[in-house]
């Protein structure tokens, strides 16, 4: 059972990271409308690089799941977990408040042949200093489908996920 709990936590963190973290280069540098992500939970690390976005922050944008998911992207996780983003999250920015909000994050995580699908809505992210790196606030993702072994929901602690747009 612990194995499936770890899967759920990693899935939720991937959701969080994908949902709201964005980092563009600091002023004076041209951004390339891409985002990298790193998520660490329960000893497992999930990463991807150079996923495409529709714009650069602070303009509202969407994150292209094809740039994250394999085979077009390079999302990989340690610990025997695989994951896939099921939607293209829309992200809006409030620069005055230093926040970003992702509308919906829909992700499936698989471990040992067991798949669990979760959805989180309106996740809030805090900008890290003057960069476009955003770190998640705590949120809960709800199970939308999957094995009875999958928990009904998973909570991602604040600071467990981040993204960097460039």
Phi and psi in degrees as a GROMACS rama.xvg file:
@    title "Ramachandran Plot"
@    xaxis  label "Phi"
@    yaxis  label "Psi"
@TYPE xy
-58.2877  -35.9845  UNK-2
-59.1318  -43.7449  UNK-3
-72.7117  -30.7406  UNK-4
-64.7888  -42.2994  UNK-5
-62.1105  -42.9428  UNK-6
-57.6146  -45.8742  UNK-7
-63.3164  -41.3439  UNK-8
-64.1726  -44.493  UNK-9
-63.7971  -42.7244  UNK-10
-58.3924  -46.4321  UNK-11
-63.3344  -39.1917  UNK-12
-67.8602  -38.2777  UNK-13
-62.9832  -41.7508  UNK-14
-56.8742  -49.5471  UNK-15
-60.4595  -47.9448  UNK-16
-63.647  -43.3711  UNK-17
-67.6698  -34.8618  UNK-18
-66.0681  -47.3598  UNK-19
-134.915  2.06938  UNK-20
-93.0166  131.792  UNK-21
-149.438  140.209  UNK-22
-141.142  120.294  UNK-23
-103.174  161.791  UNK-24
-62.9988  156.176  UNK-25
-67.588  165.344  UNK-26
-53.7226  144.814  UNK-27
94.7939  -9.06402  UNK-28
-117.211  139.512  UNK-29
-83.2429  126.165  UNK-30
-83.9415  154.967  UNK-31
-107.654  12.6984  UNK-32
56.1224  49.831  UNK-33
-134.839  160.718  UNK-34
-141.358  138.343  UNK-35
-108.746  150.64  UNK-36
-139.335  146.172  UNK-37
-138.552  132.094  UNK-38
-135.568  128.986  UNK-39
-123.201  128.954  UNK-40
-154.099  138.622  UNK-41
46.8186  38.6748  UNK-42
80.5746  1.17223  UNK-43
-106.394  140.991  UNK-44
-120.669  130.845  UNK-45
-117.221  134.684  UNK-46
-140.699  156.676  UNK-47
-153.977  159.553  UNK-48
-134.031  152.141  UNK-49
57.9434  34.2967  UNK-50
-69.0669  143.146  UNK-51
-81.1487  147.853  UNK-52
-127.403  162.723  UNK-53
-83.1063  -12.0868  UNK-54
-163.21  179.978  UNK-55
-106.484  143.388  UNK-56
-60.2852  146.794  UNK-57
-90.5475  8.56114  UNK-58
-66.3796  138.292  UNK-59
-56.1038  141.336  UNK-60
-146.093  167.523  UNK-61
-121.315  148.927  UNK-62
-99.8509  125.192  UNK-63
-80.5152  112.369  UNK-64
-60.8903  -27.7634  UNK-65
-64.5452  -23.3002  UNK-66
-84.5205  -6.53858  UNK-67
-107.59  -52.0052  UNK-68
-68.5639  149.472  UNK-69
-77.2037  144.979  UNK-70
-90.8389  -14.4991  UNK-71
-74.7105  -28.5848  UNK-72
-106.414  -170.794  UNK-73
-132.106  33.3519  UNK-74
-60.7946  126.208  UNK-75
-142.872  148.36  UNK-76
-131.464  147.596  UNK-77
-86.5771  170.208  UNK-78
80.2095  17.015  UNK-79
78.9923  14.5043  UNK-80
-99.6027  139.564  UNK-81
-120.222  154.312  UNK-82
-145.864  156.505  UNK-83
-148.102  135.556  UNK-84
-83.7353  129.788  UNK-85
-95.4089  -6.47361  UNK-86
-141.764  174.116  UNK-87
-104.827  96.2169  UNK-88
-61.2064  138.842  UNK-89
-97.0878  132.021  UNK-90
-123.249  131.148  UNK-91
-115.984  156.37  UNK-92
-125.848  141.162  UNK-93
-121.657  90.0481  UNK-94
-63.3822  -34.6725  UNK-95
-61.855  -38.3577  UNK-96
-90.4267  -13.0104  UNK-97
73.5284  36.1516  UNK-98
-125.694  158.935  UNK-99
-132.847  150.065  UNK-100
-131.144  130.177  UNK-101
-101.79  132.704  UNK-102
-68.2149  -57.8025  UNK-103
-143.595  134.189  UNK-104
-120.342  121.527  UNK-105
-126.096  113.878  UNK-106
-138.17  149.655  UNK-107
-118.493  131.729  UNK-108
-116.876  142.607  UNK-109
-130.858  134.735  UNK-110
-143.553  131.733  UNK-111
51.653  37.4533  UNK-112
79.8779  -0.743341  UNK-113
-100.307  122.309  UNK-114
-105.03  140.472  UNK-115
-133.229  128.827  UNK-116
-112.877  132.647  UNK-117
-131.647  152.671  UNK-118
-134.277  135.063  UNK-119
-124.505  141.327  UNK-120
-121.91  147.154  UNK-121
50.7027  48.4796  UNK-122
-73.7971  141.068  UNK-123
-109.691  137.678  UNK-124
-127.21  144.227  UNK-125
-103.712  134.006  UNK-126
-71.9205  138.929  UNK-127
-91.8417  105.613  UNK-128
53.9933  -132.974  UNK-129
-98.2191  4.88098  UNK-130
-85.3661  -176.221  UNK-131
-103.459  25.9993  UNK-132
-85.0616  132.912  UNK-133
-122.821  141.348  UNK-134
-119.815  137.004  UNK-135
-68.8117  148.199  UNK-136
-88.4658  158.325  UNK-137
-56.7029  141.715  UNK-138
-154.546  163.642  UNK-139
-118.289  131.801  UNK-140
-103.928  138.704  UNK-141
-102.959  137.593  UNK-142
-66.3044  131.162  UNK-143
-109.63  -20.5584  UNK-144
-168.582  167.478  UNK-145
129.175  -178.704  UNK-146
-59.6853  154.446  UNK-147
-64.9137  -15.9596  UNK-148
-76.2457  -14.2874  UNK-149
-78.949  134.041  UNK-150
-60.943  151.792  UNK-151
-66.0597  -26.1919  UNK-152
-157.431  160.162  UNK-153
-136.155  142.565  UNK-154
-110.588  134.362  UNK-155
-104.286  121.823  UNK-156
-68.4516  152.383  UNK-157
-58.1647  135.7  UNK-158
85.2713  1.59127  UNK-159
-83.9681  -3.16105  UNK-160
-146.579  149.248  UNK-161
-157.415  160.835  UNK-162
-136.76  158.238  UNK-163
-132.6  112.14  UNK-164
-86.7562  143.331  UNK-165
